[in-house]
Every structure is written in C-alpha cells, then in structure tokens.
Amino acid sequence: MKRLLLIGVLGLILPLTSSAQIWTIHTNVLDWAALGTVNAEVGLSVSQHFSLVAGGRYNPWEFTTHDPEAIVRNQQKTAYLGFRYWPWYVNSGFWISAKAQYMHSFSNTGIWRAALKEGRNGWGGALSAGYTFMLSKHFNLEVGVGGWAGVFKEYGFYASPEKNFVREEGRKKFIYPDQVSLSFAYVF
C-alpha cells in the first residue's frame, strides 16, 4: 500500500517539476484600476501551442462620492478555468482563449449614473484574444479583449442603489464584455 501511495505521489509531482512545463502568474492592471478589483491568473504550458489557465477576480469595496447618497461600486466574485492557443509558441505573440466562467455575485453602480445592476449565480463561456510581448526571460506584458455569454439565475436592474424603481428582475441571459486586459505576467 505504501509503495502504491509513493508511486501515485511521484506520478503527480514529477510532471510538475519537468523543465518542459512553464508556469505563469498574471495580474490585470486594468482590473486593479476598476475600483480595486483583486485578480490573478495561473497558467500552465502543456505543449508548444497550448496552455491551461485558471483565475479569478474579487472586489468587495464600495466608495462614496461628494454626494453622500451616491455609491460607486464594482463588486464581484468570479472564477474561471480554460485554455489558450498560441499559434507560434506559448507565452509569446498572439493567442486566443476559451474558458468556462462562474460569477458567484456582482453588484455595480455607474460613476455617471446611479443605476444599480446585481446578479447572482452566473455561468457561461468566455472567448478572448490578445498579444503577449516578452519583456525579459521572466516578465511578459499582455494586452487582450474578450467577452462572455451565459445566464444569471438571479438578476436585478434598478434605477437607483436604493432599489426604488425596478427596471428588470429574474433570470437573465446575457452577452457582456469580459476581459479588457493589460496584464503583467511572471514566467517560471
């Protein structure tokens, strides 16, 4: 039994320490600028043209403006899992990405308008494309844009944060922009 356990553990660890596999950690500067959305993505190169990605975004904050009744927020809890295709070589040049995405919840109000949008339990698929600039052996700069489509189990659109006037409530299918990114990546 001990021998089987040792073989199993080594079978899981050895591929992860292989020099042919490259790990990356990304963070999107534009998400941070969107009212402090904490974000991270981990990538694992599995071949010359493909990498697996997993990541998430989290923002629990809300801000008040000069008007004490005006609240500005971009709250969200999002997780995703997918892959990237690199026509040339992983972590360099053009890429396209597909991922499955789950948004536990979001709540946002606009800076220029007081409307409130809220959603819970959203799931769907996302597509994005971009370009990666290799800055050095370990640092990359990525630019990209994408969108996602799916369904929210619970959705609400209100005229104000106080929810005085309901514009829309219930289950909702959607197509949204997803990831406008200017990301820094560290390559292991």
C-alpha positions as CSV (number, residue, x, y, z in Angstrom):
1,M,0.0,0.0,0.0
2,K,2.8,2.4,0.9
3,R,4.5,1.6,-2.4
4,L,1.4,2.4,-4.4
5,L,0.9,5.7,-2.5
6,L,4.6,6.6,-3.2
7,I,4.2,5.8,-6.9
8,G,1.0,7.9,-7.0
9,V,2.6,10.9,-5.4
10,L,5.6,10.8,-7.6
11,G,3.4,10.4,-10.6
12,L,1.7,13.7,-9.7
13,I,4.8,15.6,-8.7
14,L,7.4,14.7,-11.3
15,P,5.4,16.1,-14.3
16,L,5.0,19.4,-12.4
17,T,8.8,19.7,-11.9
18,S,9.7,19.0,-15.5
19,S,11.5,21.8,-17.3
20,A,9.3,21.4,-20.4
21,Q,6.3,22.8,-18.4
22,I,6.2,26.5,-17.8
23,W,4.1,28.1,-15.1
24,T,2.9,31.8,-15.3
25,I,1.2,34.1,-12.9
26,H,-0.7,37.1,-14.3
27,T,-2.4,40.1,-12.9
28,N,-4.5,42.6,-14.9
29,V,-3.7,46.3,-14.2
30,L,-7.0,47.4,-15.7
31,D,-8.9,45.3,-13.2
32,W,-7.0,46.9,-10.4
33,A,-7.9,50.3,-11.8
34,A,-11.6,49.3,-11.9
35,L,-12.2,50.3,-8.3
36,G,-9.6,47.9,-6.9
37,T,-10.6,44.5,-8.3
38,V,-8.1,42.0,-7.0
39,N,-7.3,39.5,-9.7
40,A,-4.9,36.7,-10.6
41,E,-4.5,34.0,-13.2
42,V,-2.2,31.0,-13.2
43,G,-1.2,29.3,-16.5
44,L,0.5,26.0,-17.2
45,S,2.0,25.3,-20.6
46,V,1.1,21.8,-21.6
47,S,2.6,21.8,-25.2
48,Q,4.2,24.2,-27.6
49,H,0.8,25.7,-28.6
50,F,-1.5,25.2,-25.6
51,S,-1.6,26.4,-22.0
52,L,-4.2,25.8,-19.3
53,V,-5.4,28.8,-17.3
54,A,-7.3,29.2,-14.0
55,G,-8.1,32.5,-12.3
56,G,-10.4,34.8,-10.6
57,R,-11.5,38.3,-9.7
58,Y,-12.7,39.7,-6.3
59,N,-13.9,43.1,-5.3
60,P,-15.8,43.7,-2.0
61,W,-15.4,47.5,-1.9
62,E,-17.9,50.4,-2.4
63,F,-17.0,54.1,-2.4
64,T,-19.0,57.2,-1.8
65,T,-18.6,60.4,-3.8
66,H,-19.1,64.1,-2.8
67,D,-22.8,63.3,-2.8
68,P,-23.4,61.1,0.3
69,E,-26.2,59.2,-1.3
70,A,-24.2,58.3,-4.4
71,I,-22.4,55.0,-4.1
72,V,-19.9,53.7,-6.6
73,R,-19.0,50.0,-6.7
74,N,-17.8,47.2,-8.9
75,Q,-18.3,44.3,-6.5
76,Q,-17.8,40.8,-7.9
77,K,-16.7,37.2,-7.1
78,T,-15.6,35.4,-10.3
79,A,-13.7,32.2,-11.1
80,Y,-12.8,30.6,-14.4
81,L,-11.0,27.7,-16.0
82,G,-9.9,27.4,-19.6
83,F,-7.1,27.2,-22.1
84,R,-5.1,29.4,-24.5
85,Y,-4.0,28.5,-28.0
86,W,-0.7,30.1,-29.1
87,P,0.0,29.9,-32.9
88,W,3.7,30.5,-32.5
89,Y,4.8,29.3,-29.1
90,V,3.4,29.5,-25.6
91,N,3.8,32.8,-23.7
92,S,4.8,34.7,-26.9
93,G,2.9,36.5,-29.6
94,F,-0.8,36.2,-30.5
95,W,-3.2,34.0,-28.5
96,I,-6.9,33.1,-28.3
97,S,-8.5,31.8,-25.2
98,A,-11.7,29.9,-24.3
99,K,-12.9,29.4,-20.7
100,A,-15.8,28.4,-18.6
101,Q,-16.6,31.1,-16.1
102,Y,-18.7,31.3,-13.0
103,M,-19.7,34.6,-11.3
104,H,-21.0,34.0,-7.8
105,S,-22.2,37.6,-7.5
106,F,-21.8,41.1,-8.8
107,S,-23.2,44.5,-7.8
108,N,-22.2,47.6,-9.6
109,T,-23.3,51.2,-10.0
110,G,-22.1,53.7,-12.5
111,I,-19.9,56.7,-11.9
112,W,-22.0,58.9,-14.2
113,R,-25.4,57.3,-13.4
114,A,-26.9,55.9,-10.3
115,A,-28.4,52.8,-11.8
116,L,-27.7,49.5,-9.9
117,K,-27.1,46.1,-11.5
118,E,-26.9,43.0,-9.4
119,G,-26.6,39.3,-10.3
120,R,-26.1,36.0,-8.6
121,N,-25.0,32.6,-9.8
122,G,-24.0,33.5,-13.3
123,W,-22.3,30.9,-15.5
124,G,-21.2,30.7,-19.1
125,G,-18.4,30.6,-21.6
126,A,-15.9,33.3,-22.5
127,L,-13.7,33.9,-25.6
128,S,-10.8,36.4,-25.7
129,A,-7.8,37.2,-27.9
130,G,-4.6,39.2,-27.4
131,Y,-0.9,39.6,-27.8
132,T,1.9,38.9,-25.4
133,F,5.1,40.9,-25.5
134,M,8.2,39.2,-24.0
135,L,9.9,41.9,-21.9
136,S,12.6,39.6,-20.5
137,K,13.2,36.0,-19.7
138,H,10.7,36.1,-16.8
139,F,8.4,39.0,-17.5
140,N,5.7,39.5,-20.1
141,L,3.2,42.2,-20.9
142,E,-0.1,41.1,-22.3
143,V,-2.9,43.0,-24.0
144,G,-6.3,41.4,-24.8
145,V,-10.0,41.8,-25.1
146,G,-12.9,39.3,-24.8
147,G,-16.5,38.7,-23.9
148,W,-18.6,36.2,-22.2
149,A,-22.1,34.9,-22.6
150,G,-24.3,32.9,-20.3
151,V,-27.2,33.1,-17.8
152,F,-27.7,34.6,-14.4
153,K,-30.1,32.7,-12.1
154,E,-30.9,35.9,-10.2
155,Y,-30.6,39.3,-11.8
156,G,-31.8,42.8,-11.0
157,F,-31.6,46.2,-12.7
158,Y,-32.7,49.2,-10.7
159,A,-33.0,52.9,-11.3
160,S,-31.0,53.7,-8.1
161,P,-28.9,51.9,-5.5
162,E,-31.9,52.2,-3.1
163,K,-33.9,49.8,-5.5
164,N,-36.8,52.2,-5.6
165,F,-37.7,51.6,-9.2
166,V,-37.3,48.1,-10.7
167,R,-36.4,48.0,-14.3
168,E,-35.8,44.3,-14.6
169,E,-35.7,41.3,-12.3
170,G,-35.5,37.5,-12.6
171,R,-33.4,35.1,-14.6
172,K,-31.4,36.7,-17.4
173,K,-29.4,35.5,-20.4
174,F,-26.5,37.9,-21.3
175,I,-23.6,38.8,-23.5
176,Y,-21.1,41.1,-21.8
177,P,-17.6,42.4,-22.4
178,D,-15.4,40.4,-20.1
179,Q,-11.7,41.0,-20.0
180,V,-10.2,44.1,-21.4
181,S,-6.7,43.5,-20.1
182,L,-3.3,45.0,-19.8
183,S,-1.6,42.3,-17.7
184,F,1.8,41.6,-16.3
185,A,3.0,38.0,-16.2
186,Y,5.8,36.4,-14.4
187,V,7.1,33.2,-16.2
188,F,8.7,30.4,-14.1
